[in-house]
Amino acid sequence: MPIVILTDSASDVEPSVRESLGIESVPLKVMFGEETFLDGVTIDSTRFFEKLKQADQLPTTSQPSPLEFVDAYKKIVDKHGKDVQIIAIMLSGVLSGTYQSAVIAKSMLEDDVDITVIDSRKASFVYGMICVEAAKAAQEGKSKQQILDMIDHFLDEVQVYFIVDTLEFLQKGGRIGRASAVIGSLLNIKPILTLDPAGYVAAFDKVRGTKKAIARITEAFHEYAQGSPVKLALLHSSVPDQAAELLERYKQEFQVKEAFLQEIGPVIGTHVGPGLIGVVMIKA
């Protein structure tokens, strides 16, 4: 029976990668005032960050409706047949209602389709990377249970740390408190952020300046990897050279089996702004 991985656009999996692995995606929406764009469909990262620089007010985001997920499920069935098994890996349920929409849509199909919906408790390519691994496993002929077990393992195992150029976007989007944002800006404190087990943005450590933040992140990954082979992703928003340089450095320092350089998409970009550097690592 065919197994199809479905995700949402906030997973930031490149269209070419989705196409090659048969990953389906449901877009979230990004609104600049009265203008509405479909993430990854009618607006990409480059255009989004250009518009963000010129915007008088910050954009907002909106989750897909349950009916949009029903349409996505039905299209997969039409393409692959009624015996298809769908594994839907969604953006953290505490950051967005996208997961809930996918669950409601599943219930609307009254068990006519084999669908498993997973709250990744992650954001951006942190769970996008796991979508990629799951799709590869499906192409290799692994069973649905084998793939689900692998997804659970990776979601528990994956490590992510990131720094942002300014806390303004996280604060205005309601992802951190105003006091933290103000103090951080005044003292040039760089909070090293992560995603906690529930899927919330959380502080891992605080240092002064970007260099010290990168050094602390690198130290944390050495403690995690312990010399084991790893899969690695460097995430960035509008700072490709900085991210590429760090990726090359990590390829020298770690046993990297697979590496990705990934720009943050419009939905996550709305909440973090330009200048983010993030590192995702899973023991291979």
Secondary structure, 3 states (H helix, E strand, C coil): CCEEEEEEHHHCCCHHHHHHHCCEEECCEEEECCEEEEECCCECHHHHHHHHHHCCCCCEEECCCHHHHHHHHHHHHHHHCCCCEEEEEECCCCCCCHHHHHHHHHHHCCCCCEEEEEECCCCCHHHHHHHHHHHHHHHCCCCHHHHHHHHHHHHHHCEEEEECCCCHHHHHCCCCCHHHHHHHHHHCEEEEEEECCCCCEEEEEEEECHHHHHHHHHHHHHHHHCCCEEEEEEEECCCHHHHHHHHHHHHHHCEEEEEEEEECCHHHHHHHCCCCEEEEEEEC
